[in-house]
């Protein structure tokens, strides 16, 4: 029984760490987007468009969604009931669709000019 409890604690801690990473990724992306919007508003970075800023932020969100899904999988692996599995399936489906549509939008917005990067 002691091994099972230790594994449950490790899994819970791992999921918590992944959730913290999710929060950090989203906050970093939001701060980066806000700074880029401010730069654009004051004209210091005139070549950067709102779409490029949004695209960059969307990439951070997609990355965060992947970590969030990992945390959910770990939490469900601890004590999987059919209710937990059903919730995980619903969450995974929503996050997968969200990631799919964000990635599709990003691909449509990729600059066609050679040499231009997302960080520009």
C-alpha positions in Angstrom: 0.0 0.0 0.0 2.9 2.4 0.7 4.1 2.1 -2.9 0.7 3.0 -4.2 0.5 6.1 -2.0 4.0 7.2 -3.0 3.1 6.8 -6.7 -0.1 8.8 -6.2 1.9 11.6 -4.5 4.5 11.6 -7.3 1.8 11.7 -9.9 0.0 14.5 -8.1 3.2 16.5 -7.8 4.1 15.9 -11.4 0.6 17.1 -12.6 0.9 20.2 -10.3 4.3 21.0 -11.9 2.9 20.7 -15.4 0.0 22.9 -14.5 2.5 25.5 -13.1 4.4 25.3 -16.5 1.1 25.9 -18.2 0.5 29.1 -16.2 4.0 30.3 -16.9 3.8 29.6 -20.6 0.5 31.5 -20.9 1.7 34.4 -18.8 5.0 34.6 -20.8 3.0 34.6 -24.1 0.6 37.2 -22.8 3.4 39.5 -21.5 5.3 39.1 -24.8 2.1 40.0 -26.8 1.4 43.0 -24.6 4.9 44.3 -25.0 4.7 43.9 -28.7 1.4 45.7 -28.8 2.8 48.6 -26.8 5.9 48.8 -29.1 3.6 48.8 -32.1 1.4 51.5 -30.5 4.4 53.8 -30.0 5.8 53.0 -33.5 9.1 51.5 -32.4 8.3 48.2 -34.1 6.2 49.3 -37.1 6.7 46.2 -39.2 5.0 44.0 -36.7 1.3 43.5 -37.3 -1.5 42.5 -34.9 -1.8 39.2 -36.7 1.9 38.4 -36.1 1.5 39.2 -32.5 -1.6 37.1 -32.3 0.1 34.2 -34.1 3.0 34.3 -31.7 0.7 34.3 -28.7 -1.4 31.5 -30.2 1.8 29.4 -30.4 2.4 29.8 -26.7 -1.2 28.8 -26.0 -0.9 25.7 -28.1 2.3 24.7 -26.2 0.5 25.3 -22.9 -2.4 23.2 -24.0 -0.1 20.3 -24.6 1.3 20.5 -21.1 -2.2 20.9 -19.7 -3.3 17.7 -21.4 -0.2 15.9 -20.0 -1.2 17.1 -16.5 -4.8 15.8 -17.0 -3.5 12.4 -18.3 -1.3 12.0 -15.2 -4.2 13.0 -12.8 -6.5 10.5 -14.5 -3.8 7.7 -14.4 -3.8 7.9 -10.5 -7.3 6.7 -9.9 -9.1 6.2 -13.2 -12.8 5.9 -12.8 -15.1 5.9 -15.8 -16.2 9.4 -14.8 -12.5 10.5 -14.8 -11.9 8.8 -18.1 -15.0 10.5 -19.6 -13.9 13.9 -18.3 -10.4 13.3 -19.7 -11.8 12.4 -23.1 -14.0 15.5 -23.2 -11.1 17.7 -22.1 -8.7 16.1 -24.6 -11.2 16.5 -27.4 -11.8 20.2 -26.7 -8.0 20.9 -26.4 -7.3 18.9 -29.5 -9.9 20.8 -31.6 -8.6 24.1 -30.1 -5.0 23.3 -31.0 -6.0 22.1 -34.5 -7.8 25.3 -35.3 -5.1 27.5 -33.8 -2.4 25.7 -35.7 -4.5 26.0 -38.9 -4.9 29.7 -38.4 -1.1 30.1 -37.7 -0.3 28.2 -40.9 -2.5 30.6 -42.9 -0.8 33.6 -41.3 2.8 32.5 -41.8 4.6 35.3 -43.7 5.2 34.4 -47.3 8.3 36.6 -47.6 11.5 34.7 -47.1 13.7 35.8 -44.2 10.9 37.1 -42.0 10.7 35.3 -38.7 8.0 35.1 -36.0 10.1 37.0 -33.5 10.5 40.0 -35.8 
